[in-house]
Structure formats: C-alpha cells, structure tokens
Amino acid sequence: MINLPQNDKLDVRILEKVLSDQYITLSYKLFWFKSILQFVVLGKKKLKFEELVNDMIATAWYMVAEYKLNLGYKDTLQKIVLHISQKYGISSSEPKKKIIEFL
C-alpha cells in the first residue's frame, strides 16, 4: 500500500487505493497519473478529457511504438498507440508536441 501525505482539502485515500498493488497492474494508470500531475505542475486547474487522453497517448508513444513496450493484456493505451502509429504512419521518434498536435 502506498501512503501519501495527508491533506485536509484532498482525500488522498482514494489516490492511494488507485495506486495500490491491486490496481497498478493496469499500466495506463501510471500514464494517467503522470499526465494529471504534469498539468497540475503547470498550474492548470481545469482539464478537458481530450487533453488528458492525448497527453497519455503522446507520453506512452515512444515506449510503445519504438520499443514495443507491453502495457498489459487489458491495457488499451498500447493498442491505441499502435493503431494510430500503423494507420497514419507516424514515426516512433516523433516529438510529443507533434503527436499531441496530430491528435
């Protein structure tokens, strides 16, 4: 179990549960959390679902398209990256910004 610092304004138990061993086997959650954290660090207070998903895809892009990283048998993020890469012929080394612009 992951123990996060307590916060009066945020129920961290929910995040602890999402990141627990039981749920961490779904790798997309790591990309989900990384993307949310990145937007928070940039000071963004509101986020569109599309922005979050596009950032997740772009973050996973190189690992999946170039190195064929297997994100797990239930993980659709890997399938999405491979589908877009193959269908549109986008290079595995394409910069993240360009992938997000395309999406």
C-alpha positions, 0 to 999 in steps of 0.5 A, spaced: 500 500 500 502 506 498 501 512 503 501 519 501 501 525 505 495 527 508 491 533 506 485 536 509 482 539 502 484 532 498 482 525 500 488 522 498 485 515 500 482 514 494 489 516 490 492 511 494 487 505 493 488 507 485 495 506 486 495 500 490 498 493 488 491 491 486 490 496 481 497 498 478 497 492 474 493 496 469 499 500 466 495 506 463 494 508 470 501 510 471 500 514 464 494 517 467 497 519 473 503 522 470 499 526 465 494 529 471 500 531 475 504 534 469 498 539 468 497 540 475 505 542 475 503 547 470 498 550 474 492 548 470 486 547 474 481 545 469 482 539 464 478 537 458 478 529 457 481 530 450 487 533 453 488 528 458 487 522 453 492 525 448 497 527 453 497 519 455 497 517 448 503 522 446 507 520 453 506 512 452 508 513 444 515 512 444 515 506 449 510 503 445 511 504 438 519 504 438 520 499 443 514 495 443 513 496 450 507 491 453 502 495 457 498 489 459 493 484 456 487 489 458 491 495 457 488 499 451 493 505 451 498 500 447 493 498 442 491 505 441 498 507 440 499 502 435 493 503 431 494 510 430 502 509 429 500 503 423 494 507 420 497 514 419 504 512 419 507 516 424 514 515 426 516 512 433 521 518 434 516 523 433 516 529 438 510 529 443 508 536 441 507 533 434 503 527 436 499 531 441 498 536 435 496 530 430 491 528 435 
